[in-house]
């Protein structure tokens, strides 16, 4: 099965950019680029196998289509849903964050 197209919402893009900036400032270029590579690899993996992610957050957030994928070894999780024609990357959040509060308003596409 060919990979499905990926759409990264603006809020998810800002999440990725903020994490990249954090690693750049705290750990340097090499670490930040490694983080960016891991994000890209995770998104490509999910595009090929969208069913890999867990529904763990879906039940308590009452968002049945929501899936999560850990961005190991980084303390981040990719939150996404598979739609009919693409993979919708909703957020990329640090695991120490309040996921429910961070997703409030995530359906606003922004």
N, C-alpha and C positions, 0 to 999 in steps of 0.2 A: 504494500500500500504506500503510495507516495505521501510525502509530508504535507500536512495541511498548512495553509497560509497562517502566518502569525500576525496578530495586531497587538501592539503594546500600547495600552492606554497612556495618555499623558501623565497621569499620576504615577503609574508604574515606571515610566521613563524618568520622572523626577526622583523616584525612590532609588533607582539604579544610579543615576547621576550623583545623588547625595552620598550614597555608599562609596562610590568610586572616589569622590572628593575627599571623603573621610580617610580612606585608605591611602590616598595620595599624600595627604597632609601628615598623617600619623606614621605611615610605614614606608612611603616612597613609591616611585614609579613602578618598579618591578612587581610589588605586591598589588598595587592598584590594577595593573594590566592583567595580572593573574586572576583577580576577581572578575574583571570584565570578560576574560576568556571563559571562565566557569559559567557566568550568566549566559553567554552566547551558546555554549555547549548544552546547557540545561534546556534552553528554549528550543534548540534543534532536536534534542532527544524527545521533548514533549510534543513537538510537531509531528514526529514520526510515530509516537506511541502516546497519544493524549490520555489514554486510560490509566497510565501509570500512577498518577497522583492520587493522594488519599482524600477521602470525603470527610476526614476527621472534623474539620471546621464547619462543614456544610450543615450538619445537624443542629448545632447550637447557634448557628447564625441564621438558620432558616433560609438558606440559599442552596437548594438541592443540587444545582449544577456546579457549585464551587468545588474545586479540587486544590490541593496544595502539594508542592514538591520541595523537599529540603535542598538547599543549595550548599551541599557539603563540599569542603570542610568549613564553609563560612556559616555564621549564625544568622542565616537569612532563609526565608521561605518564599517561593513563587506561588502566588495565588492566581488561579486561572479557571476558565470554563471553556468547554468545547462547544462552540456554536455550530450551526448547520454548515457554514461555509468557511469558518476559520477558528483558530485558537485565540481566545481573548485573554491577554495577560492583564489582570486587574490591578495587582500590586506586587511589589517585591519588598517584603518587610523583615526587619530584624526580629528575631524570635523573642527578644525580651519585650517587645512592644505589645500593647493591648490590641490584639488582632481585631476584635469586634469594634472597638472604638476607631481604629484606623480605617476600617472598611465602611464606616458610616458615611453615606453619600457616595460610595464608590460607583454606584450605578449611574452617576451623573456624567460619565464619560470623561471627566476632567480631573 
